[in-house]
Amino acid sequence: MNADSHGPIDETARLRRKIISAGRVLQRAVADQWWLSPEQWDQFDGYLDALDSALASADADGINSAAAEIACLKPRRAIKLGSAGGKSIMPEPTHDRINMIVHEIDRLAAGAAHGDEAPPSGGA
């Protein structure tokens, strides 16, 4: 197949790239110790729901969209003096959920790398 085709191999590779990219976004949120407002953490959790659902259905576009929304929540490095009020470190349940999703991502990425197109195990 040529590079412009959208056969099973291309779709599997595309899905794997999206899965790996989503995993990196989640790992950065943990490693960089994001501080967000309670409203932003609620949004983050909603995007985790969307990501989990997209992973369960092997929806590359859904995975990409949810990961992009999470990435958009990344705190800015430069903030105005006194504007950090009301922000907090990642809640423990969110952190635990990320760990579960990252494990699922690792499993799915490994399966996609070997051409395994079996459906995911039902999410994280």
C-alpha positions in Angstrom: 0.0 0.0 0.0 1.2 3.5 -0.7 1.5 6.3 1.9 -1.8 7.8 0.8 -3.9 4.7 1.4 -5.9 4.1 4.4 -5.7 0.4 4.7 -5.6 -1.6 8.0 -1.9 -1.1 8.5 -2.1 2.6 8.1 -5.1 2.9 10.4 -3.4 0.7 13.0 -0.3 2.8 12.8 -2.3 6.0 13.1 -4.2 4.7 16.1 -1.0 3.7 17.8 0.5 7.2 17.2 -2.6 8.8 18.7 -2.5 6.4 21.7 1.1 7.1 22.4 0.6 10.9 22.0 -2.3 10.8 24.5 -0.1 8.9 27.0 2.6 11.6 26.7 0.1 14.3 27.5 -1.0 12.5 30.6 2.5 11.8 31.7 3.5 15.4 31.3 0.5 16.5 33.4 1.8 14.3 36.2 5.5 14.9 35.8 5.1 18.7 35.5 2.8 18.7 38.6 0.1 20.9 37.0 -1.8 23.3 39.3 -5.3 24.1 38.1 -8.5 25.6 39.5 -11.2 23.3 40.7 -13.2 24.1 37.5 -10.2 23.2 35.4 -9.8 19.9 37.3 -13.4 19.2 36.6 -12.8 19.8 32.9 -9.7 17.6 33.0 -11.7 14.8 34.5 -14.4 15.2 31.8 -11.6 14.9 29.2 -10.3 11.8 30.9 -13.8 10.4 30.6 -13.8 11.2 26.8 -10.3 9.7 26.4 -11.2 6.5 28.3 -14.2 6.1 26.1 -12.3 6.7 22.9 -9.6 4.2 24.0 -12.3 1.6 24.7 -13.7 2.0 21.2 -10.3 2.5 19.4 -11.4 5.9 18.1 -8.2 7.6 16.9 -10.0 10.9 16.3 -11.6 10.8 19.8 -8.3 10.0 21.4 -6.6 12.8 19.6 -9.4 15.3 20.5 -9.5 14.4 24.2 -5.7 14.5 24.5 -5.7 17.9 22.7 -8.3 19.3 25.2 -6.2 18.1 28.1 -3.1 19.6 26.7 -4.9 23.0 26.3 -5.4 23.0 30.1 -1.6 23.0 30.7 -0.8 25.9 33.1 1.1 28.8 31.7 4.6 29.2 33.0 4.4 33.0 33.4 1.5 34.1 35.5 0.7 37.5 36.9 1.7 38.1 40.5 -1.2 37.0 42.8 -3.1 35.2 40.1 -2.4 31.7 41.2 -5.0 31.8 44.0 -7.5 29.0 44.0 -5.4 26.6 42.1 -4.3 23.2 43.5 -2.2 20.3 42.7 -3.8 17.3 40.9 -6.4 15.6 43.1 -5.4 12.1 44.2 -8.4 10.4 42.5 -7.4 12.1 39.2 -3.8 11.0 39.6 -4.9 7.4 40.2 -7.2 7.5 37.2 -4.4 8.8 35.0 -2.2 5.9 36.2 -4.9 3.4 35.2 -5.4 5.0 31.8 -1.6 5.2 31.1 -1.4 1.4 31.9 -4.2 0.9 29.4 -2.5 3.1 26.9 0.7 1.1 27.2 -1.2 -2.1 26.7 -3.0 -0.8 23.6 0.1 0.7 22.1 2.0 -2.5 22.5 -0.9 -4.4 20.9 -1.2 -2.0 18.0 2.6 -2.3 17.5 2.1 -6.0 17.0 -0.9 -5.6 14.7 -3.2 -6.9 17.4 -6.6 -5.4 16.5 -8.5 -7.1 19.4 -10.9 -4.7 21.1 -9.6 -3.0 24.3 -10.5 -4.6 27.6 -13.3 -2.1 28.3 -11.3 1.0 29.4 -9.2 1.8 32.3 
